[in-house]
């Protein structure tokens, strides 16, 4: 094809692409409505399974004929304790709930819970429900304790504790326990801040892992989440706890609430192959002469999402000559990152936009001077190009004071589960073991 014909073709291709993207966006609008479903409907439609408690007395519900349900959405980041307290539940009620094992379990897995509803009479909380995608937990106050029911209980998120004695390579050991690449990466992310990763494939060590999971057939896209880990070798001992922070870094922390965190993601996109490394000199494939390659090229399929590698402000967004569609982010400490050859930009990404680490900023393409879809990624410190793969920076992070109590409660529970003596408690975590209704 002559370059002239190609020049005519480009606007046509771009227009078609724009039309396709437009319709894709239309189709990707959420189809589920967020209107809360009436409680009664849920109860009617779902089969009720009584869950390891004494038979339910209906009178406890009907003694409050005028009671109204109050419903609150939960964002997955809010601890149940905090959510209840914000919703005006008295601390004495929360304290009595906290003695119930089911409540403790739900607290640990609160990110799955989408909504809570409750009824209280003049003096206290009478009934409380938590809703996840396909499960409801119902707490009903009887004279002096709480009865718990799990309604239509497909297996709920459950905790799994795994002890691994590794003497050799880590990944096959994890794989043999039915764990996937996702857990492997979470584990590496957690450990690489504290120990040299070479240790993992050298001397023998023991790993204790606490993992929250949902059955794959119910939640194929729900990743397993590593909640806590213990690493023990001859030379190192480490316990780390996962914490999702509303205000600062999410990641793995020591029991005292401190942690180390990579300021930058190790790569701006997933499942990428490095097609061209950072080089002071190289032969440019299209220009045909030697020119330094001042970034890293990640080959990836068209429209693979590209993440901001750290928080910062967008200082450039648009076409930039041979770089094609380009984004530049200015980060603290004089660091900036550049993302080139994008097919398109993410919505709401403009110059001046503040982005967070891991936020999608655009999609892989081959705009500008490119032989195939890839991302050209640059890392500069005070304007000087650095190799993004080696220029790493770490921040010491601490859990904010406001979240400290929640974190300490979580650590208290998880640390008990993490050690092997907690076997009986763990066994009761598995809803699979409950008899299934026909
Ligand atoms: Zn490049």
Boltz pocket constraint, residues with backbone or C-beta under 6 A from the ligand:
constraints:
  - pocket:
      binder: B
      contacts: [[A, 276], [A, 293], [A, 295], [A, 296], [A, 297], [A, 375], [A, 376], [A, 377]]
      max_distance: 6.0
